[in-house]
Structures are given as structure tokens and as C-alpha cells.
Amino acid sequence: MKIYKFKDLTYETKHYEFYQIVLDNCIWCAKPDSLNDPGEFKFKLDCRPSSNTKSLLSQLVEKNGTLKNFPPEISVSFVLESNRLEIIVAPIIENLINECRNSIGIASFSATNNDDHLWNEYGGNGNGVCIEIDIPGEFINKLYHPVHYVSEKVFDIDYFL
């Protein structure tokens, strides 16, 4: 599969990223917080328990410890019946998300090389280049993932448990 990377060559200070790709076969990755879309890789957490939540949370409590030395089933029942799930898990998951956001890098590519918006935004208004990269098929959906844009990203608590 061919993917494309647009690079602005207007300013010499930006040339190093182009040289990294062409000469060194390296792609620079950005931290998610540095991307131009402030909502990129941010989401909401839905803490409403499902029919699986009790079992998943029991396994997690058993593995990581219980509340005041109660058996996992009693600890989990207390959490769910007192509606304390979000209070307990939200800070833990927020910390997990922040650790991931600070340890990953993201590189964006295009599936096309003839998009006027991409040329204007990332190709220096036409004063840049579009680099074609051939990706072996076995890397698609493993190392390279298509972006699926949605209006709101909501993850169910069971996904994290």
C-alpha cells in the first residue's frame, strides 16, 4: 500500500524532517498534545456498569488487592451498589491515559498525494514535497492504522477493566 507524507520546505529549519525521511528512512513522530487538533486522542469514559463489569472488576480487585481486606466480590458489590465506580477508576484511568500520551509518538500520512488541502496545510502551500512510502501489506492494521473520525469518542469502562 502506498501512503504519502507532505512536508513544507518553505523554511530551511524544517528541512531536517524531510532529510530524515529520504536519507535515513526515519519518520519523526509527534506527541499527541502537540498536534494541531486539540481534541485528537482525547475521549470520554462511560462508567455505567454493564452485565460484565462486576466480573471484570472482581478479577482486577483480586489481582491488585481488595478494599479493606474484603473478598473481591464484597469489595466490588460495595463499589457498584454505592455508585463509586467512576470516583475510584476515573483518576486511575486518567493517569494511564496521560502515561500513554507521554510515551507514544504519532506520525500522520495520507492515502492520496493530490489533495489541495494537504498541499496547502502541510506541503507549504505548494512549496514542499509529497513523499511516497510503500508499506508492506502485513504492516497495515498492525503498525499503520487508518484513522476513523467520529464526533465523540466514548469508551466503556469494561474496555479498560
Buried (B, 14 or more C-beta within 10 A) or exposed (E): EEBBBBBBBEEEEEEEBBEBBEEEEEBEEBEBEEEEEEEBBEEEBBBEBEEEBBBBBBEBBBEEEBBEEEEBBBBBBEBBEEEEBBEEBEEEBEEEBEEEBEEEEBEBBBEEBEBEEBBBEBBBEEEBBBBEBEEEEEEEEEEBEEEEEEEEEEEBBBEBB
